[in-house]
Each structure stands twice: as C-alpha cells, then as structure tokens.
Amino acid sequence: MTELQRIGVGRTAEIYQHGPGEVVKLFRPGTPQFDVDKEFALSSFAASVGVPTPRPKGLVEQDGRKGIVFQQVSGPTMLAALSKNPWALSHQAKLLAHLHSQVHRHRADPGLPRQMDILSGWISKAPLLTDGEKERVLSYLNSLEPGEQLCHGDFHPDNIIIGEQEWIIDWLNGMSGNPAGDVARTVLLLSFGSLPDDTPGALRLAINAMRRRLCRKYIAAYPKAAQINFQPWLLPVAAARLKENLPEQEKNMLLDFVRQQLASKN
C-alpha cells in the first residue's frame, strides 16, 4: 500500500488518496463482498436523492482488499471539531439534528434492507438476553409502526464531516424504516457510547457531560421534535445493539437499560 497515502482510519476500513478529487475506502481483510456492495448501493441511492454524501464512483480491489472509490470531501469530523471547540456544542447539535432530518425526508428505495427485519435479526442473536427476554422484546417491536423512509442506521458526530459544507458518511447500516427508530439509535449512541479504557478520569467526565448535553440539544433541535416519538423505539434498538461487538462496559450498561425497560412494561 506504499503507493497510496493513507488519510483516515476507521473500525472497518481505511481511507487513502486515490486520484485527483477521489479517495478509496479499503475495507479490512475478510470483509464480505455483500457488505461492500451494500454500502456502495446505499451511498449511491442517498446521493441520487440529494442527501449531502460523497458520491461513490466505483468498486475496486487493491492488494486483495475490497474498496469503494468516493468523491473526495474535506474537513474534520463533527466529533473532532467538538473536541477542539466544545463551546460550539449548541450549534453542532442543531446541525446534527438538521442533517438527520434531511435524511428522513426521503422515501427509501423498496429494495433497501428493512429496519424491522434488521432489528428482529439482531435481537434474536443478542447473546446476553435470555430466550424469554428476546421473545418479549420481539413482541414489543412488532407493535411499533414500520416506516418506509431512508434511515442512516449509525448517525453520530463521527460520521459527519464539516467544512465548506456538511457531508454524511458511512452508509453500511442504511435501511428503510421509521425515522423514530433511527433517532433512537442516535440517542443511545450519544448516551451509552463507551470511551477507551485509558481515557483519563477527568477527561472521561468532561466528554460524558458534553455528550449528554449534545444529546439533549439534538433531541430538542430535531425538526418537529414534538411529533417524532423515539422513546418507544429505545428498547428494541438497545436490545439489537447488544449483538454488536461492543466493549464490556457499554454492553453491561445497555443490558441494564433493556432490563429496566422490560421491567417498566410488566
């Protein structure tokens, strides 16, 4: 990979300069072709309906690794910007809510994965839940209203690039569904997202306090906040998240939250 300049690193992929006005997102070895094709299709659809997202230009393979060539955009992530300028939190929370609502304005392509199917599958495979707990959560999920709007599936400040304009990135978890469920996931990510174990105590307290404020202001700033009732979706979305590869501390917090929610529904 010496011929390419690496300009970004993520959990599932690395970003390299590819050519004039282009970058290539190279996925980690072993990433299924299905996931690469899915992100390409979702990114293409989002760009085609006017969502501000880098336009994918093609699929490639480099040194045995699968990748997607994207239009290059510039700027820090919203998370990085907040870390440097925490006093801009109110502005960034409003921007986060505005961008998320832009996604939800669009009706999803009928061929996109369905939110209810994804959540049901993940809940069924959540290793920390008992069979009885899974049955209760699945029954509750089926009582909620499915939707057909475009949902990002992993919307948080590290997936927003801000510069001369704002860009929404990382569509691997995109789906067709109810925007309230998509908002619920963002609320959970801001509320329970874990920090690295070596984060100093004082910094940990400061970051967690900032995230709580960001979450409150994001909820308040979401357009038509009074009409989007995300609260009922917190239980199934939190239960589904237990299937993901999360740090133990975050898993335990989510498990406690799920069981508290179930107890409240007895």
ZAROGU-497954 format. One record per residue: residue in one letter; x, y, z of N, C-alpha, C, CB in turn. Coordinates in steps of 0.2 Angstrom, whole numbers, plus 5000, padded with zeros to 4 digits. Glycine has a CB too. Layout:
<nodes>
AXYZXYZXYZXYZ;...
</nodes>
This chain:
<nodes>
M500449945000500050005000500450065000499550005006;T501150064999501550114999501450174994502350094998;E501150154988500950194983500350244984500850164976;L500050224990499450264992499550304998498750224992;Q499350364999499450405005498750395009499550475004;R498850365015498350355020498150415023498450295025;I497450435023497250495026496750485031496950545020;G496550425032496050415038495950345040495350435035;V495750325046495750265048495050255052496350245053;G494750195051494150185054494150115057493550195050;R493550095060493550025063493449975058492850025067;T493149985052493049935047493449945041492349935045;A493750005040494150025034494650075035493650045028;E495050085030495550145029495450185023496250115030;I495550245024495450295018496150315015495050355020;Y496150315009496850335005496650385000497150265002;Q497150424998497050464992497150424986497650524992;H496750434981496650384976496850424969495950364975;G496650484968496750524962496550594963496450484956;P496550634958496350704959495550704961496450744952;G495450734966494750734969494350674971494350764963;E494850614972494550554974494950524980494550504968;V494550484984494850444989494550374988494650464996;V494950324991494750254991494650234998495150204986;K494050204999493950175006494050095005493250185008;L494650075008494850005008494649965014495649995007;F494249915013493949885019494449835022493349845017;R494449815028494849775032494849705028494649765039;P495349665028495349605025494849555028496049565026;G494449515024493949475027493249505027494149455034;T493249575025492549605024492149575019492649675023;P491549545020491149515015491049565009490549485018;Q491049535003490849574997490149604997490949534991;F489749565001489049595002489049655005488649535006;D489449665011489449725014489749785010489849725020;V490249775006490449825001489949844996491149794998;D489649794993489149814988488549844991488849744985;K488349824998487849865001487949935002487649825008;E488549955005488750025006488750064999489450025009;F489050024994489050064988488350084985489450024982;A487850034986487150044984486850094988486849974984;L486950094995486650144999486850214998486750125006;S487550214997487850284996487650314990488650274996;S487550264984487350294978486650314978487450234973;F486250274982485550304982485450364986485050244986;A485850374992485750434996486050494992486250425002;A486550484988486750544984486250554978487450524981;S485950504976485550514970484850554972485350454967;V484650554978484050584980484250654984483650544985;G484850674984485050744986485350744993484550784985;V485450684996485750685003486450715002485650615007;P486750755006487450785006487850725008487550845010;T488050685003488550625005489050624999488150565006;P489650605000490150594995489850544990490850574998;R489950554984489650514978490150454977489550554972;P489950394977490350334976490450334968490050274978;K491050314966491250314959491350244956491750364958;G491450204960491650134958491850084963492050134952;L491850024962492149974966492849954963491649904966;V493349944968493949924966494249864971494449984967;E494849834969495149794973495949804973495049714971;Q496249814979496949834979497249794984496949914982;D497749754982498149714986497749664990498549744991;G497249634986496749584989496249614994497149544993;R496149684994495649714999495149744994496049765003;K494549744996493949774993493949844994493349734994;G493649884990493649954991493149994987494249984990;I492950054989492550094985492850164984491850104989;V492850184978493150254976492550304977493450254969;F492750354981492250404983492550474980492050414990;Q492050514979492150594978492550614985491550634977;Q493050654984493450674990493150734993494150694988;V493050734999492750795003493250815008492050785006;S493250875010493750895015493450925021494250955012;G493850925027493550945033493650895039492850975033;P493650925045493650875051492950845052493850915057;T492950795056492350765058492050815063492350695061;M491350805064491050845069491350835076490250835069;L491450765077491750745084492450785085491850675084;A492850785080493450815080493450895082493950805074;A492950925078492850995079492551005086492351015074;L492150965088491850975095492450965100491350925097;S492850925099493450915104493850975105493850855102;K493951015099494351075099493951135101494651085092;N493351135099492951195101492251175105492751235095;P492351145111491651125114491151185115491851095121;W491351245115490851295116490451305110491251365117;A490551265104490151275099489651215099490551265092;L489551185105489151125105488351135103489151105112;S488151195105487451205103487351215096487151275106;H487751245092487751255085487851185082488351295082;Q488251145084488351075081487851035083489051045084;A487451035088486850995090486351015085486651005097;K486251075084485751095079485851075072485651175079;L486551075070486751045063486650975063487451065062;L486750935068486750865068485950845067486950835075;A485550885071484850875070484550885063484450905075;H484750945060484550965054484750915048484851035052;L485450895049485650845044485250775044486450835045;H485150755050484750695051484050695048484750675059;S483750755050483050765047483050765039482750825050;Q483650795036483650795029483650725026484350825027;V484050675030484050605028483350575028484450565032;H482950595033482250565034481750595030482050575041;R481850645026481350675022481250625016481650745019;H481750585014481750545008481450475009482450545005;R481050465004480750395004481250345002480050385000;A481350285005481850245004481750204998482050195010;D482250184994482150134989481850064991482850124985;P481350044988481049974990481549924991480449954986;G482049924988482549864988483049874994482949864982;L482949924998483449935004483249885010483450005006;P483749865014483549825019483049855024484249815024;R482649815027482049845031482349845038481449805030;Q482149905042482349915049482049865053482049985051;M481449845052481149795057481449725056480349785055;D481649705050482049645049482749645052482049635041;I483049705051483749705054483749705062484049775052;L483249745065483249745072482949675075482749795074;S482549645071482249575073482849525073481749545069;G483249525068483849485067484349495072484149485060;W484449555074485049565079484749555086485249645079;I484149565087483849545094483849475095483149575095;S483749435090483649365090484349335092483449335084;K484949375090485649345091485949385096485949355084;A485649425100485949465106486149415111485449515109;P486849405112487049345117486849355124487749335116;L486749415126486649425134485949425136486949495135;L485549415131484749415133484549345133484349455128;T484149325138483849265138483349255133483449255145;D483149195132482649175126481949215128482449105126;G481749215134481149245136481249325135481049235144;E481749355137481849425136481849445128482549455138;K482149405124482149415117481449405114482549355113;E481049365117480349355114479949415116480049295118;R480049445122479649505124479849565120479849515132;V480549575119480749625115480449625108481449635115;L480449565105480249555098479549565098480449485096;S479149545103478449555103478249635103478049515109;Y478649665107478549735108478749775101478949765114;L479249755098479549785092478949775087480149745089;N478649715087478149705081477449755083477849635082;S477449785088476849835090477049905087476749835097;L477649915085477849985083477649985075478549995084;E477650055073477450065067478050065062477150135066;P478050015057478650015052478550075048478649955048;G479150105045479150155041479450145034479450215044;E479450185030479750175023480250235021479250165018;Q480450275026480950325025481650305025480850385030;L482050345022482850325022483050345029483150375017;C483450295032483750295038484450285037483450245043;H484950315041485650305041485850245044485950365043;G485550235050485750175054486350185059485850115050;D486750235058487350245063487550315063487950195060;F487050355064487150435063487350465070486450465062;H488050485070488350515076488850565073488650465080;P489150605078489650655076490250635072489850695081;D490450575073491050545069490850525062491350495073;N490250525060490050515053489850575050489550455053;I489950635052489850695049490450735048489350745054;I490650755042491150795040490950865039491550765034;I491250915042491050985042491651025039490851015049;G491551065034492051105030491651165027492451065025;E491851175021491451225017490651205016491751235010;Q490551135017489851115018489851055022489551105011;E489351025024489250965028489150905024488750975033;W489450845026489350785022489250735027490050765018;I488750685025488650625029488950565026487850615030;I489350535030489750475028489550405031490450485029;D489750355028489750285031489050265031489950285038;W488750235025488150215024488050135025487850235018;L488550105028488450025028487850005032489150005032;N487650045037487050015041486350055038487150035048;G486350085032485750115030485250065029485950155024;M484550095029484050055029483350095027483950015035;S482850055026482150085025481850075032481750055019;G481550125035481250115041480850185044481650095046;N480750175050480450235054480950285056479950205060;P480950345055481450395057481550395065481250465055;A480950375068480950375076481450325078480250365079;G481550265075482050215077482750235075481850155073;D482850275070483450305068483750355073483450335061;V483250395075483350445081483550415087482850495081;A483150355089483350325095484050295095482750265096;R484250265089484950245089485450295091485050205083;T485350355088485750415089485750435096485650475085;V485250435099485150445106485550395111484450455109;L485450335109485850285113486550285112485650215111;L486850305106487550315104487850365108487650325097;L487450425109487650485112487650465120487250545111;S487150425122487050415129487550365132486350395130;F487650305128488050255131488650235128487550195130;G488850275122489450255119490050255124489550305114;S490450205124491050205128491650235126491150125129;L492150255130492750285129493350235130492850345133;P493850245127494450205128494650195135495050225124;D494850135137495050125144495550165147495250045145;D495950195143496550235145496350305145497150225141;T495750325144495550395145495550415152494750405142;P495950475153495950495160495350515163496450565160;G495250505170494650515173494350585172494750505180;A494750635173494450705172494150715165494950755174;L494550685160494350695153493750655151494950675148;R493650595154493050555154492450585156493150485157;L492550625162491950655165491750715160492150685172;A492250755158492050805153491750785147492750845152;I492050735144491750705137491050685138492150655134;N490950645144490250615145489750675146490250575151;A489950725150489550785151489350815144489850835156;M489850825140489750855134489250815129490450865130;R489350755130488850705126488150715128489150635126;R488050715135487450725137487050785135487450715145;R487450835135487150905133487050905125487650965135;L487550875122487450865114486750825113488050835111;C486650775117486050735116485450775117486150665120;R485450805123484850845124484650895119484950875131;K485150935117485050985112484950955105485751025112;Y485250905103485050865097484250855097485450805096;I484050825102483350805103482850865102483150765109;A483050915106482650975105482651005099482851025111;A483251005095483351035089483050995083484051055088;Y482950935084482650895078482050925076482550825080;P481950945069481350975067480750935068481350985059;K480150965071479550935073479750885078479250895067;A480150905083480350865089479750835092480850905093;A479250875093478650855097478250795093478150915098;Q478350795087478050745083478350675082477850765076;I479050675083479450615082479550585089480150635079;N479150525090479150495097479650435096478450475099;F480250455098480850405098480850355104481450435097;Q480550375109480550345116480350265115480150375121;P479750255112479650185111480150135108478950175108;W480550165104481050135100481650115104481250165094;L481750145110482350145113482550065115482450185119;L481950035118482049965120482249915114481349935123;P481949915109482149865104482849885100481649865098;V482949955100483649975097484149955102483650045095;A484049965108484649955113484749875113484449975120;A484149835113484249765113484649735107483549725113;A484449765101484849745095485549765095484549785089;R485749825098486449845099486849795103486449915102;L486549755107486949705111487249655107486449675116;K487049645101487349595096487949625093486849585090;E488149685094488649715091489349705095488649795090;N489849715092490549695095490749765099491049685090;L490449765105490549825110490949815116489849855112;P491249865118491649855125491249825130492049915127;E491449785135491049755140490649815144491549715145;Q490949865146490649915150490049945146491149975151;E490049955140489549985136488949925135489750005129;K489149865134488649805134488249805141489049745132;N488649805146488349805153487849855154488849795158;M488049925152487549975153486949965148487950045151;L487049945142486449935138486049875141486649915131;L486349825143485949765146485549795152486449715148;D485849835156485449855162484849905159485849895166;F484949945154484449985151483849945149484750035146;V484049895145483549845142483149815147483849795137;R483449795153483049755158482649805162483549715163;Q482849865163482449915166481849935162482849985167;Q481949935155481449955151480849895151481649965144;L481149835151480649775151480249775158481049715150;A480649795163480349795170479749845170480849805175;S479849905167479349955167478749935163479650015164;K478849885159478249865154477849805157478449855147;N478049785163477649725166476949755168478049705172;
</nodes>
